Amino acid sequence: MSVFDRPSFQTMRELADLLSVLNVLSWDARTQMPSGGNAVRPHHLATVNAVYTQRLTDPALRRQIAIDQKGLDPSSDAFLMLSQLDDAAERLARIPLPLHHEFAQTKAVATAVWQEARPASDFALLRPHLERLVSIKREMAQALGFEDHPYDALLHQYEPGVTLAQLRAIFGVLLPAQAALRERIERCQAPRDDFLHRHYPAERQRQAALSFAQMLGYDLNRGRLDISMHPFEISFTRHDVRITTRYAEDFLPTAFFGVMHEAGHAIYEQGVSEDYTRSAFTSDYLNAYAVGGASFGVHESQSRLWENRVARGRPFWEGQFERLQAFFPLQLRDVDVDEFYRAVNLVRPGLIRVEADELTYDAHVGLRVELEAELLAGTLEVRDLPEAWNSGMQAALGICSPDDRDGVLQDIHWASGQFGTFANYTLGNVMAAQLYDAAQMALPELSTQLRAGECAPLRAWLTEHVYQYGRKFTPNALMLQATGQPIDPAPYLRQLNEKFTDVYRLEA
Amino acid sequence: MSVFDRPSFQTMRELADLLSVLNVLSWDARTQMPSGGNAVRPHHLATVNAVYTQRLTDPALRRQIAIDQKGLDPSSDAFLMLSQLDDAAERLARIPLPLHHEFAQTKAVATAVWQEARPASDFALLRPHLERLVSIKREMAQALGFEDHPYDALLHQYEPGVTLAQLRAIFGVLLPAQAALRERIERCQAPRDDFLHRHYPAERQRQAALSFAQMLGYDLNRGRLDISMHPFEISFTRHDVRITTRYAEDFLPTAFFGVMHEAGHAIYEQGVSEDYTRSAFTSDYLNAYAVGGASFGVHESQSRLWENRVARGRPFWEGQFERLQAFFPLQLRDVDVDEFYRAVNLVRPGLIRVEADELTYDAHVGLRVELEAELLAGTLEVRDLPEAWNSGMQAALGICSPDDRDGVLQDIHWASGQFGTFANYTLGNVMAAQLYDAAQMALPELSTQLRAGECAPLRAWLTEHVYQYGRKFTPNALMLQATGQPIDPAPYLRQLNEKFTDVYRLEA
């Protein structure tokens, strides 16, 4: 009998299946479901969630894990998988079952309400749901335990080992340096980007984006692209990894780079070892989320790497701009490679996080992390959130949204109960830069390869050092192993300086 | 505390949720899922199915039901719901749990294999899966118990109270009378139908079909139309009822009347009382299928009624043909109402059941019922099925398929483990005619209303007498209550005679 036939592995696989099922229900609700379905889909999600939580927190499971771990090499995959499952069961059991159920139901309803509230710019519609969610999350943080700040308890769920204090240190380095770089840029002549605002028909955008996503390595036999209000990647194991986007017919980058971003996530999921399908190395049991990446931050590092380091990079466009021109011969007829490269790296403070450029993105994230920390500490009330948002945006980027639609309501995260996850976008930026540096060291021909549209060597390096392992290692262990360094913002700042010196022709 | 707060009602609702979840997984697999998903989706279905079966067959549930039924009026909805749940639990418990699991997994795999086998006309690919399914179904019939024939045990699951002997009696009346009518027709000049074979672009067909489906009463706020190889209707409660079709660009009726048919099913689901959402009156607990109709046969009566009695009827087209012409002005420019009405009721024996006309459909069904009965009795082997199919088609309709694609592989039913369900198509035809007669008695202006495209009065009558009740009554009780008669093929034969005397201008 194989080790993996032991009873707790059967439970591990079934729990993984239930997480994939939750993802299917969620994907459907966000891309296909008619509005009437909102009346019952929250019940469906809550019921599967309850079954899942019940099985994971059944004390018999931890006893069985202890039995099944006997005699296993503590460094073996089998042992580690069981340890991760056990850790999730232990942490989850800290939270009372009724609170779990309430959370599942509340976030399902709130997500549906957000779908209406955002286009209507109606914060009041979402507010009671958000208040309930913040209250639940504060209770959860208390139940999970923390040393310094309730935010740490939630952050640990997504990025084990990182604390609010560390984040503040990273933002403390990044944000002033980025602001200084932006200041130098503001004195420069902005490159032209008029052509990005021409009419780009959605269907043609879809074809172009899929073509380039496949070039990066997204396998459509195991994936598909749909439309949703807020773009996302979601997986039901490595065999079925789906992405979404939204099309702006008057601005090419929204969907095009959105798809490159989500394809980066998807390539990671599709690259996890087949041996880890339906296991702890591809299931975030603690967060009840079927996901194959080491952490939210490491996952984000891959969307960032493929979007920003590859698909917004000079080498890539030097070789591949003609390919894009073939999709849009009229719209791009009077544009050369240099103009295109500079335009898609234009720095312009804007309201929308998902459309932000590389030099303002972290300011968006920093604001959200601070607001979350204050909500959780109880020093900010949900009712004061729109005002705090607006004054925060003013301070960070000097702009303010005329409504809540493009302000505090723009992200689905809070409505879907994700508090403590925004930090991972910046952690992703930081880690992407470190991993790209390491890959470049190992692949001296990387720029030449990307120029030729050959993404396989980079993908192979990332698969060998990151993707194949799924959730086997913690982010810190993975980064040390792959790059030889702990998490460090220096390479990211160096790459930003290099890129924007080039884009804006700054004096060195 | 409301009666419905008693513990077994909470279980009832959660079991209903799990059935809706299975339907979402199945809908996705058949309409959206990339091919890679086939590697894992069967596991997802099997896991949810196992959770469902485990909870339904937990002996504690039947004990709780007995407690919760105490003091309830035996004719109350609450009492009846619990009785139905109890009956399903009792019957399901007759089947050993491992057999349940094997069935769930086998049919999931077989359905996926059928998706490949049919276009390739490769019966050998499906054969081992079908053999396993027949063997499982024979075991299940033994476990469920029967008096005369193993087919009865399965038929009872879908159409309680009906037996193979009764079916043979119905077919014994219907098939010879239909054959005799076909013989009279064969001597007549066939109406022209050349215009149905013109080029009808799929997207335009989609718009037309949706427009007419909405006219019948299909609510798109609680529904949507997708493409699948085999058309179907599926519901995740009355709030989300989806239909599918397939488009033949060179034959209008395939998709158009296919959608009218599935819309008929959907209108039934959407019309069940809101009070019955997530209850035994909208859940087929025995077959693990979220469905709001009294039985498969009664459900089919509504697809037949809306497709054949309404949307292929003379009054409807007398008033609505111009509306269809507006969608296809070129294709239908030289066609008048009479020609269109006669063309869409053309009788022409063909290979494909779902495209069969009203005078040959029951012959397709009769063949399948006999083959199923023989497979279950063990007098026919799966390996001999293609040959038995072909000789049966020859005997029934005088035609033979050149390949298995349009022969024995044409239906998804057997691959998806549905043995004993085909009979319900003919039961549906029979009951549709009885219900239409009863509605016409109650609505003297019905023809005038249908001519004007006013389907609300007919829908209201059907909602009052059939739809609202969901699965509350058995088919026999429902038919007696709605029409005053037991199941009887006479009205159906009379309506067929009237229609085809008109269409073919037969002498009375």
Boltz contact constraints between the chains, C-beta under 6 A:
constraints:
  - contact:
      token1: [A, 14]
      token2: [B, 47]
      max_distance: 6.0
  - contact:
      token1: [A, 17]
      token2: [B, 43]
      max_distance: 6.0
  - contact:
      token1: [A, 17]
      token2: [B, 44]
      max_distance: 6.0
  - contact:
      token1: [A, 17]
      token2: [B, 47]
      max_distance: 6.0
  - contact:
      token1: [A, 20]
      token2: [B, 44]
      max_distance: 6.0
  - contact:
      token1: [A, 21]
      token2: [B, 44]
      max_distance: 6.0
  - contact:
      token1: [A, 24]
      token2: [B, 28]
      max_distance: 6.0
  - contact:
      token1: [A, 25]
      token2: [B, 24]
      max_distance: 6.0
  - contact:
      token1: [A, 28]
      token2: [B, 24]
      max_distance: 6.0
  - contact:
      token1: [A, 34]
      token2: [B, 221]
      max_distance: 6.0
  - contact:
      token1: [A, 34]
      token2: [B, 222]
      max_distance: 6.0
  - contact:
      token1: [A, 34]
      token2: [B, 223]
      max_distance: 6.0
  - contact:
      token1: [A, 34]
      token2: [B, 224]
      max_distance: 6.0
  - contact:
      token1: [A, 35]
      token2: [B, 221]
      max_distance: 6.0
  - contact:
      token1: [A, 36]
      token2: [B, 221]
      max_distance: 6.0
  - contact:
      token1: [A, 36]
      token2: [B, 222]
      max_distance: 6.0
  - contact:
      token1: [A, 36]
      token2: [B, 239]
      max_distance: 6.0
  - contact:
      token1: [A, 36]
      token2: [B, 240]
      max_distance: 6.0
  - contact:
      token1: [A, 37]
      token2: [B, 239]
      max_distance: 6.0
  - contact:
      token1: [A, 37]
      token2: [B, 240]
      max_distance: 6.0
  - contact:
      token1: [A, 39]
      token2: [B, 239]
      max_distance: 6.0
  - contact:
      token1: [A, 40]
      token2: [B, 237]
      max_distance: 6.0
  - contact:
      token1: [A, 40]
      token2: [B, 239]
      max_distance: 6.0
  - contact:
      token1: [A, 43]
      token2: [B, 17]
      max_distance: 6.0
  - contact:
      token1: [A, 44]
      token2: [B, 17]
      max_distance: 6.0
  - contact:
      token1: [A, 44]
      token2: [B, 20]
      max_distance: 6.0
  - contact:
      token1: [A, 44]
      token2: [B, 21]
      max_distance: 6.0
  - contact:
      token1: [A, 47]
      token2: [B, 14]
      max_distance: 6.0
  - contact:
      token1: [A, 47]
      token2: [B, 17]
      max_distance: 6.0
  - contact:
      token1: [A, 48]
      token2: [B, 21]
      max_distance: 6.0
  - contact:
      token1: [A, 51]
      token2: [B, 51]
      max_distance: 6.0
  - contact:
      token1: [A, 221]
      token2: [B, 34]
      max_distance: 6.0
  - contact:
      token1: [A, 221]
      token2: [B, 35]
      max_distance: 6.0
  - contact:
      token1: [A, 221]
      token2: [B, 36]
      max_distance: 6.0
  - contact:
      token1: [A, 222]
      token2: [B, 34]
      max_distance: 6.0
  - contact:
      token1: [A, 222]
      token2: [B, 36]
      max_distance: 6.0
  - contact:
      token1: [A, 223]
      token2: [B, 34]
      max_distance: 6.0
  - contact:
      token1: [A, 224]
      token2: [B, 34]
      max_distance: 6.0
  - contact:
      token1: [A, 237]
      token2: [B, 40]
      max_distance: 6.0
  - contact:
      token1: [A, 239]
      token2: [B, 36]
      max_distance: 6.0
  - contact:
      token1: [A, 239]
      token2: [B, 37]
      max_distance: 6.0
  - contact:
      token1: [A, 239]
      token2: [B, 39]
      max_distance: 6.0
  - contact:
      token1: [A, 239]
      token2: [B, 40]
      max_distance: 6.0
  - contact:
      token1: [A, 240]
      token2: [B, 36]
      max_distance: 6.0
  - contact:
      token1: [A, 240]
      token2: [B, 37]
      max_distance: 6.0
